[in-house]
């Protein structure tokens, strides 16, 4: 049995980035105007890490790591299959403008799940071991079903993220201009046919450039008013978990109230929400954490060309892109899965380094 050690300097940036962020938001509790509310919000953040820690400390061998990884993929695929079935049922019964979800009944949450799964499946399509063992057809089927579920989900930022990430994966893996152009045309044709057959998809695509769209106007007003909140509380913010209370009572404009009813729970953006609640230092530690994930995984991929590095880089990039118009770091179910993937990735890196050391 290989002996496990965590003394790898190349992994230090990831551990440091993670620790710095959670350490800072813990400290921010004690400067919050409402310590009790901030404590509850910190606990909501921290309890996401239990599954991460379980995997990190107990899934140590290669077989264990891969079992956990493919168990996650299988469970997420079942969710995607159910969602695609619902979408087909709605279409068959003539129901239009219905955005689908999986078992969790949350549109944005389901989009977050898809943004984790689709890059992984797409990279596995190019994996030689998958092809040699005869699993390619199953991975292709899972990818197609999950991609259809993405289209039927109708989350625009998820579409945009996959519109960037999937072609980027293909370019990095194929590196052949003719194949890239040919496959790109086939992919666009497939998506075009699907969009042509669905008035719902046509409407959602048009909403990208429709400045009169209620959602677009709402996002703009929330960002504008959140920036005013940040200007008044730039250093330490208003306190962890206090955005909803402070924003809606003091900073939300009458114009936005007239446009949309109800309270605004967050700024629909990771940076604005965390800056508003934890100040500039909380925002900086948050970005240091994610940038360390991106930097380490992509640097490793450039050096080793391992699929595990490219997978983690792409799902991290997808999470970052989703955070442009959604508060993706506030989606507990999605963040839990993301950090489980981080634990799987870290343990796989440690296993590979042990093998290299022995060789």
Order of alpha helices (4+ residues) and beta strands (2+ residues): alpha-alpha-alpha-alpha-alpha-alpha-alpha-alpha-alpha-alpha-alpha-alpha-alpha-alpha-alpha-alpha
